[in-house]
Amino acid sequence: MKPDKKLYKRCEEAVDNRLSGKRLKHVHSVSEFAAQLAHVYGVNEFDAKIAGLLHDWDKLLKDEEFPARMEELGITPPDHVEFLWPVLHSFTGAEAVHREFPELSDDIISSIRNHTLGAIKMSDLDMVIFISDIIEPRRKAYAGIQELRDEVGKVDLSTLYFHAYQQTMRSLIDRGRFIHPAAFDIWNGLVEANVKLDKSKQGDPNVVL
């Protein structure tokens, strides 16, 4: 989308009224960082800034509020929904933002929807928002995060997304969290697309793989 100061102001006021505390500071930080990341990788900076601002639209909903929210927005609850409350806000939020701001592009709505679970095939904007949510400056530099930050501009966007997804999967395992089966399918698809298997040592009796 072309930069639209009035539209951005409307979105900003809506977010400021809807969110609060550290969550509000987080979305503003993601917005600013996403624009910077978009600049590095040649992605529309306005789209990145506004998507970053709106990506956590439904994040402050409580677990018990999501069933009614999904029904309201016409979203079919996914399998194992009881384990997925932390990521459902991306799906309900995308639909709610589309309803609230119908003039926003499909690309922006897609990046909001895909910023938690991700996908094998992501647009450049999808990847920018997914990555920015993880490594924006206000995030604590826990294991793997600083490495991702250091890769910005040094690797291509798809590789950075792959590494960010790898870090996400590792974090879920380390914290003993439920991982949706779709995430394993996405991870395996990303491995196929990004990792060249070295079979040169197969059958070597001196190599234990």
Helices and strands as residue ranges (DSSP letters): H 5-18, H 21-41, H 45-54, G 63-65, H 66-73, G 81-83, H 85-100, H 106-113, H 124-135, H 145-151, H 157-174, H 181-194
